[in-house]
Amino acid sequence: MREKRKTDQDQVFKNFPVPKALRVMVVPAVASQLIVLIYNMADTFYVGQTNNPYMVAGTSLILPVFNITLCLAGLAGIGGGALISRLLGQNREDEARRVSAFSLYLGILIAAVFSVVMGVFMKPILEILGAGANTYEYARQYAYCVIVFGGIPTVLSNVLSNLIRSIGRSREAGAGIILGGILNIALDPLFMFVLLPDGYEVLGAGIATALSNCIACLFFLIVLAGMGKGAVITFSPKTGMAERTSIAAVFAVGIPSAVATFLFDLDYVVIDKLMVSYHDLALAAIGIVLKVERFPLNVGIGICQGMLPLVAYNYGAGNRKRMDDTIRLSGRLGLVIAAVSILLYEIFAGQLVRIFISDAQTIEMASAFLRIRVLATPLMFLSFFTVYLFQAFGKGRISLFLGAARWLGFNIPMLFILNSIFGMYGIVWSQVTADTLTVLLSFCVYRRFRPGAEEMERKRQQLQEKGQTYDRI
């Protein structure tokens, strides 16, 4: 069984042609990202059927906090997953197993702490997010379900998804996320419009989301059990503690990933705070736009997630050609999808917004916002793409620098600057302006710090000295 698992990993990471390997890894990752987005949007869609903009605004306020739970998952999942792929490239399977156990328990611990903090400090946190008299109760109901009670299964299922993908099993990694999303879509109307009385639609949406994440987590645990003893991904403490250098490597990539995701969500919080100073309809409109615009962005993130283990494995193995081919093909694919998304959103903005709410004024405002925000799609993809590459290389400091520069140096300051000059539409234009600067910086940093021929040759020679080989494909 163990030999078969190793053969399957070799097929994806070493033997398949790059387009096929990328397809095997990327398609399930993209599908799971789209389902995640759809089930997040399903809550907005079903809540929007009440035609109550305050309910829509209340659930929108929790989106950044819910995404923080995903960034906590990224600390353990992306940090551990990137390292596991590099360790497999170096043929260090035993250490990869120890890293997986450490990452899983780390994810559970930080999720538990975050859920407790949110439960204890619910009122001040929601007030900071901009919840007012009309939206507070809806936001509170939703937050208790998806964050306080559903935080641990949400984080654990995402950590497991990343770790399972890191060993080349992207199909199983995507299947669990897809299962949770489909269940959420199905359970939303049941809890909102059948089981709970009128006025509790937001609570019903929260219960459906929490329950679906619990079932997704259970699915991953079943997948893990099916891998049998000796699997790379394991909860078993018998594997022992990971090496100090490995623990440091998990945090070196995981912390920058979590910080970048946190700053991404902080950007959303700032947008909400600035928009609420105009009126609640503006907040409802931007809440819808921030979800609709994520279709192409989530596709891009799926491409990056599928690409990361391939790049990390071949970086660890010293296979420069295969690594570079993977990077080039992934980048081109993401840019093509971004270009298509701009065209579709410019044409069908009104129809897309109308799916979520029927209020004419909100539709008009959200459509205008969407046509502007979508112009940043290729820039946003390139920004994420570069960060994921440095995560694959294990160069956490550089990925942290790029993430901090993007949000703290460009995006968030630009929100305040353009809002003060141009008002509400300055907030909407800030993404294009800031990400133009981010891409220029990312390009310069990548040219300066990408792995060179000497570094890759040194890795290859180290493997050969240990009696290990790799294929130049």
Helices and strands as residue ranges (DSSP letters): H 2-10, I 11-15, H 18-48, H 53-89, H 93-120, H 122-129, H 136-143, I 144-149, H 151-166, H 170-189, I 190-195, H 201-226, G 237-239, H 244-276, H 280-292, H 294-317, H 320-354, H 360-373, G 374-376, H 377-392, H 396-404, I 405-411, H 412-422, H 424-449, H 453-465
